[in-house]
């Protein structure tokens, strides 16, 4: 009861002493952590992460003496813990445009973009204004709202494969729904996925997955029963012959092939010429479905996603990130005859209390409107190309083996000579060197994804000056590592 009372007191802003006796110094430090979360001094000063350290440590240990460990590892998503790059995670306070500010007042040029959604820039004024107006009407209805229709029409008109869409609350949920759907539609249970591709943390997909699983060096996750993964077949990305062999060995048993059309969760890895076409042909020949996981690439490589960019139309598509404009959202859609399997139109059950949330719909609508403006993707392509070429040139000048590439507003680079065509190639990267580079770039005011095995993202808010400053910082750091 004392712990609950203390927690309530902190939540209400009332000073409360911890139940267990502690030194005055310890209590002052604990209070400084609480203050740090709500107050940040701005101004020119040397780079320091003192407040980030205090807040992160408070999340891992009972420094407030109100609760035991607050969050596993101090984070709510594993890659944020900086395990693969070393050093202390940065705790952020605010964002705007292409910039982020941490609780110590340090300013960064951001190339994570909330892991992809911030394609028009953080905290866009027009999106914020629309959110405020929607907020006045309520934050959640748990019932149909007109905004769902508007965003659904925009998605259907943009994405070639989508004739009907179901909104959910995350990319993981979208992929879970799509998995159940393809099995229901085909009456088959086996699926093919690719090594290093990440489709969320659902049991069936945690087989040779990328993203945080790759970053932390974890095997197939504990807690996943063998029965959940025994029908998941894997192949190296970009290896058509391996996929052919799986179809030959499992003829008439494969429900679908799932893939990121451009890999972003093992680092940036584009498809080789003909690879996507071959998958389209193989699935049609066997009566299986082709599923593009466009949670990252949707509305980022082109307004119609990777499928528009490459001219390959899958049967089912999963989406997220950009279509929520930074708010929690996901969606899956596809051909009408497939989507009519979903309840209440059909027998395949899937539901979500907050699906179609009016705030997420509003942010998505106004983000997509901005992306429809002429020159959007040409601009993203130019600044991202300048960024990647600049970093690779800096690597060559300073004697580091590096390779990388980009498509529109998505990019990546590896500390290996390459080429990188799959996760096996990506794992040849010098991850220790990447960690040193990463920490050096933080000190220079550049925030990259804290893993060699994650793609980066640019936005319409990034300027040529941002790119120039980033390239200069990269050369400076590469010289000293």
C-alpha positions as CSV (number, residue, x, y, z in Angstrom):
1,X,0.0,0.0,0.0
2,X,2.9,2.3,0.8
3,X,4.4,1.8,-2.6
4,X,1.1,2.5,-4.3
5,X,0.6,5.7,-2.3
6,X,4.1,6.8,-3.2
7,X,3.5,6.1,-6.8
8,X,0.3,8.0,-6.7
9,X,2.0,10.9,-5.0
10,X,4.7,11.1,-7.7
11,X,2.1,10.9,-10.4
12,X,0.2,13.8,-8.9
13,X,3.3,15.9,-8.4
14,X,3.2,15.6,-4.6
15,X,6.6,15.0,-2.9
16,X,6.7,11.6,-1.2
17,X,9.4,9.9,0.7
18,X,10.2,6.2,-0.1
19,X,8.9,3.6,2.3
20,X,12.4,2.1,2.9
21,X,15.0,4.4,4.6
22,X,17.5,5.9,2.1
23,X,20.2,8.5,2.2
24,X,19.3,12.1,1.5
25,X,21.7,12.0,-1.5
26,X,20.0,8.9,-3.0
27,X,16.6,10.6,-2.6
28,X,17.8,13.8,-4.2
29,X,19.1,11.8,-7.1
30,X,15.8,10.0,-7.4
31,X,13.9,13.3,-7.5
32,X,16.3,14.6,-10.1
33,X,15.3,11.7,-12.4
34,X,11.6,12.6,-12.1
35,X,12.4,16.3,-12.8
36,X,14.6,15.3,-15.8
37,X,11.7,13.7,-17.4
38,X,9.7,16.9,-17.6
39,X,12.3,19.6,-17.7
40,X,15.3,20.1,-20.1
41,X,17.6,23.0,-20.3
42,X,18.5,24.1,-23.8
43,X,21.6,25.9,-24.9
44,X,25.2,25.4,-26.2
45,X,27.2,23.0,-24.1
46,X,29.5,20.0,-24.2
47,X,28.0,16.7,-25.2
48,X,26.7,14.9,-22.1
49,X,24.2,12.1,-21.5
50,X,24.0,12.4,-17.7
51,X,20.2,12.7,-17.5
52,X,19.7,10.0,-20.1
53,X,21.8,7.7,-17.9
54,X,19.8,8.6,-14.8
55,X,16.5,8.0,-16.5
56,X,17.5,4.7,-18.2
57,X,19.0,3.4,-15.0
58,X,15.8,4.3,-13.1
59,X,14.0,2.2,-15.7
60,X,16.2,-0.8,-14.9
61,X,16.7,-0.5,-11.1
62,X,14.5,0.6,-8.2
63,X,16.2,4.0,-7.9
64,X,12.9,5.7,-7.0
65,X,12.2,3.0,-4.5
66,X,8.6,2.9,-5.6
67,X,8.7,-0.2,-7.7
68,X,11.2,-2.9,-8.5
69,X,12.6,-2.9,-12.0
70,X,10.3,-0.8,-14.1
71,X,10.8,-2.4,-17.5
72,X,12.7,-5.4,-18.8
73,X,16.2,-4.1,-19.7
74,X,14.9,-0.6,-19.2
75,X,13.1,-0.4,-22.5
76,X,9.9,-1.3,-24.3
77,X,11.5,-2.5,-27.5
78,X,14.9,-4.4,-27.4
79,X,16.9,-2.5,-30.1
80,X,16.5,0.7,-28.0
81,X,18.8,-0.8,-25.3
82,X,22.0,-0.2,-27.4
83,X,23.1,-3.8,-26.8
84,X,24.8,-4.1,-30.2
85,X,26.5,-0.6,-30.2
86,X,27.4,-0.3,-26.6
87,X,27.2,2.7,-24.4
88,X,24.1,4.3,-22.8
89,X,20.8,4.6,-24.6
90,X,19.6,8.1,-25.3
91,X,16.4,9.2,-23.6
92,X,14.6,11.7,-25.8
93,X,12.4,14.7,-24.8
94,X,11.1,16.3,-28.1
95,X,11.2,16.1,-31.9
96,X,10.6,18.5,-34.7
97,X,11.2,18.3,-38.4
98,X,14.5,16.4,-39.0
99,X,15.7,17.0,-35.4
100,X,15.5,15.4,-32.0
101,X,16.5,16.7,-28.6
102,X,17.4,14.4,-25.7
103,X,16.8,15.1,-22.0
104,X,20.3,16.6,-21.7
105,X,19.5,19.2,-24.3
106,X,21.6,17.6,-27.1
107,X,20.3,18.1,-30.6
108,X,20.5,15.4,-33.3
109,X,19.8,15.1,-37.0
110,X,17.5,12.1,-37.0
111,X,17.7,9.2,-39.5
112,X,15.5,6.8,-37.6
113,X,12.2,8.7,-38.0
114,X,10.4,6.7,-35.3
115,X,11.6,3.7,-37.3
116,X,9.9,4.9,-40.5
117,X,6.6,6.8,-39.9
118,X,8.1,10.3,-39.8
119,X,8.4,10.5,-43.6
120,X,7.2,14.2,-43.7
121,X,9.2,15.1,-40.6
122,X,8.5,14.9,-36.9
123,X,5.6,16.8,-35.4
124,X,4.3,18.3,-38.6
125,X,2.3,21.5,-38.0
126,X,-0.6,20.5,-40.3
127,X,-0.9,17.0,-38.9
128,X,-0.8,18.3,-35.4
129,X,-3.5,20.8,-36.1
130,X,-5.7,18.1,-37.5
131,X,-5.0,15.9,-34.5
132,X,-6.1,18.7,-32.1
133,X,-9.4,19.1,-33.9
134,X,-10.0,15.3,-33.9
135,X,-9.0,15.1,-30.2
136,X,-11.8,17.5,-29.3
137,X,-14.2,14.9,-30.6
138,X,-12.7,12.1,-28.6
139,X,-9.7,9.8,-28.5
140,X,-11.4,6.5,-29.2
141,X,-14.9,5.4,-30.2
142,X,-14.7,1.6,-30.3
143,X,-17.2,1.9,-33.1
144,X,-17.1,2.9,-36.8
145,X,-16.1,6.4,-37.7
146,X,-16.0,8.3,-41.0
147,X,-12.2,8.7,-40.9
148,X,-11.8,5.0,-41.4
149,X,-13.6,5.3,-44.7
150,X,-11.4,8.2,-45.8
151,X,-8.1,6.5,-45.0
152,X,-9.3,3.1,-46.5
153,X,-10.2,4.8,-49.8
154,X,-6.7,6.5,-49.9
155,X,-4.9,3.2,-49.2
156,X,-7.0,1.3,-51.8
157,X,-6.5,3.9,-54.5
158,X,-2.8,4.0,-53.9
159,X,-1.7,0.3,-53.4
160,X,-2.0,-1.9,-56.5
161,X,-2.8,-5.1,-54.6
162,X,-5.4,-3.7,-52.2
163,X,-9.1,-3.9,-53.0
164,X,-10.2,-4.2,-49.4
165,X,-8.4,-3.3,-46.2
166,X,-8.6,-4.1,-42.5
167,X,-7.0,-1.6,-40.0
168,X,-5.2,-2.9,-36.9
169,X,-2.9,-1.4,-34.4
170,X,0.7,-2.5,-35.3
171,X,2.7,-4.1,-38.0
172,X,3.0,-7.3,-35.9
173,X,-0.8,-7.5,-35.7
174,X,-1.1,-6.8,-39.5
175,X,1.2,-9.7,-40.2
176,X,-0.6,-12.0,-37.7
177,X,-3.9,-11.2,-39.5
178,X,-2.4,-11.8,-42.9
179,X,-0.9,-15.1,-41.8
180,X,-4.3,-16.4,-40.6
181,X,-6.0,-15.1,-43.7
182,X,-3.7,-16.8,-46.2
183,X,-4.1,-20.1,-44.3
184,X,-7.8,-19.7,-44.2
185,X,-8.1,-18.8,-47.9
186,X,-5.8,-21.6,-49.2
187,X,-6.6,-24.3,-46.7
188,X,-2.9,-24.9,-46.4
189,X,-0.6,-24.3,-43.3
190,X,3.0,-24.0,-44.5
191,X,4.6,-20.7,-45.3
192,X,7.9,-19.6,-46.6
193,X,9.8,-16.6,-45.1
194,X,13.3,-15.4,-45.7
195,X,16.3,-15.4,-43.3
196,X,16.8,-12.1,-41.7
197,X,13.3,-10.8,-42.6
198,X,11.2,-9.7,-39.6
199,X,7.4,-9.7,-39.7
200,X,6.7,-8.9,-36.1
201,X,7.0,-11.0,-33.0
202,X,4.2,-13.5,-33.7
203,X,5.3,-17.1,-32.9
204,X,5.2,-18.3,-36.5
205,X,7.6,-15.6,-37.8
206,X,10.3,-15.9,-35.1
207,X,12.3,-18.2,-37.2
208,X,15.6,-16.8,-38.5
209,X,14.2,-13.4,-37.9
210,X,16.0,-10.1,-38.3
211,X,15.6,-6.8,-36.5
212,X,16.0,-7.0,-32.7
213,X,16.5,-10.7,-32.9
214,X,19.5,-10.3,-35.1
215,X,20.7,-7.2,-33.2
216,X,20.8,-9.1,-29.9
217,X,22.2,-12.3,-31.4
218,X,19.2,-14.3,-30.1
219,X,18.3,-17.8,-31.4
220,X,14.7,-18.6,-32.2
221,X,12.9,-17.1,-29.2
222,X,12.3,-19.1,-26.0
223,X,8.6,-19.4,-25.3
224,X,7.8,-20.2,-29.0
225,X,6.4,-23.8,-29.1
226,X,7.7,-26.1,-31.9
227,X,4.2,-26.5,-33.1
228,X,4.0,-22.8,-34.0
229,X,7.0,-22.9,-36.2
230,X,7.1,-26.4,-37.7
231,X,5.1,-25.1,-40.7
232,X,7.5,-22.2,-41.3
233,X,10.0,-22.8,-44.1
234,X,13.0,-20.5,-44.6
235,X,15.2,-19.6,-47.5
236,X,18.0,-17.0,-48.0
237,X,16.7,-13.8,-49.5
238,X,17.5,-13.3,-53.2
239,X,17.9,-17.1,-53.6
240,X,15.4,-18.2,-56.2
241,X,16.7,-21.8,-56.4
242,X,16.2,-22.3,-52.7
243,X,12.6,-21.2,-53.0
244,X,12.0,-23.5,-56.0
245,X,13.4,-26.4,-53.9
246,X,11.0,-25.6,-51.1
247,X,8.0,-25.6,-53.5
248,X,9.2,-28.9,-55.0
249,X,9.6,-30.6,-51.6
250,X,6.2,-29.2,-50.3
251,X,4.1,-29.2,-53.5
252,X,0.5,-28.1,-52.8
253,X,1.2,-27.5,-49.1
254,X,2.5,-23.9,-49.0
255,X,-0.1,-21.3,-48.3
256,X,2.0,-18.2,-49.0
257,X,5.4,-16.7,-49.4
258,X,6.0,-13.7,-47.0
259,X,8.8,-11.2,-47.6
260,X,9.9,-7.7,-47.2
261,X,10.2,-6.6,-50.8
262,X,13.2,-4.6,-49.7
263,X,14.7,-6.0,-46.5
264,X,15.0,-3.4,-43.8
265,X,15.3,-5.6,-40.7
266,X,18.7,-7.1,-41.6
267,X,20.0,-3.8,-42.8
268,X,19.0,-2.3,-46.2
269,X,19.0,-5.1,-48.8
270,X,17.2,-4.6,-52.1
271,X,16.0,-7.5,-54.3
272,X,18.2,-8.7,-57.1
273,X,16.8,-8.2,-60.6
274,X,14.2,-10.9,-61.3
275,X,13.8,-12.1,-57.8
276,X,10.4,-10.7,-57.1
277,X,9.2,-11.7,-60.5
278,X,10.3,-15.3,-59.8
279,X,8.4,-15.4,-56.5
280,X,5.3,-14.1,-58.3
281,X,5.6,-16.9,-60.9
282,X,6.3,-19.6,-58.4
283,X,3.4,-18.8,-56.1
284,X,1.0,-18.7,-59.0
285,X,2.2,-22.0,-60.4
286,X,1.6,-23.7,-57.0
287,X,-1.6,-22.0,-56.0
288,X,0.1,-20.2,-53.1
289,X,-0.3,-16.5,-52.3
290,X,2.4,-13.8,-52.4
291,X,2.5,-11.5,-49.4
292,X,4.5,-8.3,-49.3
293,X,5.3,-7.0,-45.9
294,X,5.3,-3.3,-46.7
295,X,5.2,-2.1,-43.1
296,X,8.5,-0.3,-43.8
297,X,8.4,0.2,-47.6
298,X,4.7,1.1,-47.9
299,X,4.3,4.8,-49.0
300,X,8.1,5.2,-48.6
301,X,9.6,3.8,-51.8
302,X,6.7,5.2,-53.8
303,X,3.1,6.3,-53.1
304,X,2.0,2.8,-54.0
305,X,4.8,1.2,-52.1
306,X,7.4,-1.3,-53.2
307,X,4.9,-3.0,-55.4
308,X,4.4,0.1,-57.4
309,X,8.1,0.8,-57.5
310,X,9.0,-2.7,-58.8
311,X,5.9,-3.3,-60.8
312,X,5.1,-6.6,-59.0
313,X,1.5,-7.0,-57.5
314,X,1.3,-9.4,-54.6
315,X,-2.0,-11.0,-53.4
316,X,-1.9,-9.6,-49.9
317,X,-0.1,-6.6,-48.4
318,X,0.7,-5.7,-44.8
319,X,1.2,-2.0,-43.9
320,X,2.0,0.2,-40.9
321,X,4.2,3.1,-39.9
322,X,3.6,5.8,-42.6
323,X,-0.2,5.2,-42.8
324,X,-0.5,6.2,-39.1
325,X,1.6,9.3,-39.4
326,X,3.5,8.4,-36.2
327,X,0.5,7.0,-34.2
328,X,0.1,3.3,-33.6
329,X,-1.4,1.6,-36.7
330,X,-1.2,-1.3,-39.0
331,X,-3.3,-2.7,-41.8
332,X,-3.6,-5.7,-44.1
333,X,-5.3,-5.8,-47.4
334,X,-5.5,-7.6,-50.7
335,X,-7.7,-9.0,-53.4
336,X,-11.4,-8.7,-52.7
337,X,-12.0,-12.5,-52.9
338,X,-9.3,-13.1,-50.3
339,X,-10.3,-10.3,-47.9
340,X,-13.9,-11.4,-47.9
341,X,-12.7,-14.3,-45.8
342,X,-12.3,-11.9,-42.8
343,X,-15.1,-11.6,-40.2
344,X,-17.8,-10.4,-40.3
345,X,-17.8,-10.8,-44.1
346,X,-16.4,-14.3,-43.8
347,X,-15.4,-17.0,-41.3
348,X,-11.8,-16.0,-40.4
349,X,-11.9,-14.2,-37.1
350,X,-9.8,-11.1,-36.2
351,X,-10.8,-8.1,-34.1
352,X,-9.3,-5.2,-32.3
353,X,-10.8,-2.8,-29.8
354,X,-8.7,0.3,-30.9
355,X,-8.6,-0.6,-34.6
356,X,-9.5,2.4,-36.8
357,X,-8.7,4.8,-33.9
358,X,-9.7,8.3,-35.0
359,X,-6.4,9.9,-34.1
360,X,-4.4,7.4,-36.0
361,X,-6.7,7.7,-39.0
362,X,-6.4,11.5,-38.9
363,X,-2.6,11.4,-38.8
364,X,-2.5,8.9,-41.6
365,X,-4.8,10.9,-43.8
366,X,-2.9,14.1,-43.5
367,X,0.5,12.4,-43.9
368,X,-0.7,10.7,-47.2
369,X,-2.1,14.0,-48.4
370,X,1.4,15.5,-48.1
371,X,3.0,12.6,-49.9
372,X,0.7,13.1,-52.9
373,X,2.3,16.4,-53.6
374,X,4.4,16.6,-56.8
375,X,8.2,16.0,-56.4
376,X,7.9,14.2,-53.0
377,X,9.7,11.0,-53.9
378,X,12.2,12.7,-56.3
379,X,13.3,14.9,-53.3
380,X,13.6,11.9,-51.0
381,X,15.6,10.1,-53.6
382,X,18.0,13.0,-54.1
383,X,18.8,13.7,-50.4
384,X,19.0,10.0,-49.5
385,X,21.4,9.3,-52.5
386,X,23.5,12.3,-51.5
387,X,23.7,11.0,-47.9
388,X,24.7,7.4,-48.8
389,X,27.2,8.4,-51.4
390,X,28.7,10.9,-49.0
391,X,29.1,8.3,-46.2
392,X,30.5,5.7,-48.6
393,X,33.0,8.2,-50.0
394,X,34.0,9.2,-46.5
395,X,34.6,5.5,-45.8
396,X,36.8,5.1,-48.9
397,X,38.8,8.2,-48.1
398,X,39.5,7.0,-44.6
399,X,40.4,3.4,-45.5
400,X,37.3,1.5,-44.3
401,X,35.6,-1.3,-46.3
402,X,32.0,-0.3,-46.7
403,X,29.0,-0.8,-49.0
404,X,25.5,0.4,-49.1
405,X,22.6,1.8,-51.1
406,X,19.2,3.5,-51.0
407,X,15.8,3.6,-52.7
408,X,13.9,6.9,-52.3
409,X,13.7,7.6,-48.5
410,X,15.2,4.3,-47.3
411,X,18.9,3.5,-47.0
412,X,21.6,1.5,-45.3
413,X,25.3,0.8,-45.2
414,X,27.5,-2.0,-43.9
415,X,31.0,-2.2,-42.7
416,X,32.0,-4.9,-45.2
417,X,33.2,-4.7,-48.8
418,X,30.0,-6.5,-49.9
419,X,28.0,-7.0,-51.9
420,X,25.2,-7.8,-49.5
421,X,22.4,-9.8,-51.0
422,X,21.1,-11.6,-48.0
423,X,21.4,-11.9,-44.2
424,X,24.4,-14.2,-44.5
425,X,26.3,-11.5,-46.4
426,X,25.1,-8.8,-43.8
427,X,26.5,-10.8,-41.0
428,X,30.0,-10.4,-42.4
429,X,29.9,-6.8,-41.3
430,X,32.3,-5.5,-38.7
431,X,29.7,-4.8,-36.0
432,X,32.3,-3.7,-33.4
433,X,33.4,-1.0,-35.9
434,X,29.8,0.0,-36.5
435,X,29.4,0.4,-32.7
436,X,32.4,2.8,-32.5
437,X,31.1,4.7,-35.6
438,X,27.6,4.9,-34.1
439,X,28.8,6.3,-30.7
440,X,31.0,8.8,-32.5
441,X,28.1,10.0,-34.7
442,X,26.0,10.6,-31.5
443,X,28.7,12.9,-30.2
444,X,28.6,14.7,-33.5
445,X,24.9,15.2,-33.3
446,X,23.7,12.5,-35.7
447,X,21.2,9.8,-34.6
448,X,21.2,6.6,-36.6
449,X,19.5,3.3,-35.9
450,X,21.4,1.6,-33.0
451,X,22.1,-1.6,-35.0
452,X,24.1,-2.6,-38.0
453,X,21.1,-4.6,-39.0
454,X,18.5,-1.9,-39.3
455,X,17.7,0.4,-42.3
456,X,17.7,4.1,-42.0
457,X,15.1,6.7,-43.1
458,X,15.1,10.2,-44.4
459,X,12.2,12.6,-44.5
460,X,10.9,15.6,-46.4
461,X,12.0,17.7,-43.5
462,X,15.7,16.9,-44.1
463,X,17.6,19.6,-45.9
464,X,20.8,19.6,-48.0
465,X,22.4,21.3,-45.1
466,X,21.4,18.3,-42.9
467,X,23.0,15.9,-45.3
468,X,26.2,17.9,-45.7
469,X,26.6,18.2,-41.9
470,X,26.0,14.4,-41.6
471,X,28.6,13.5,-44.2
472,X,31.1,15.9,-42.6
473,X,30.5,14.2,-39.2
474,X,30.8,10.8,-40.8
475,X,34.2,11.6,-42.3
476,X,35.4,13.1,-39.0
477,X,34.3,10.0,-37.0
478,X,35.7,7.5,-39.6
479,X,39.1,9.2,-39.4
480,X,39.4,8.6,-35.7
481,X,38.1,5.0,-35.5
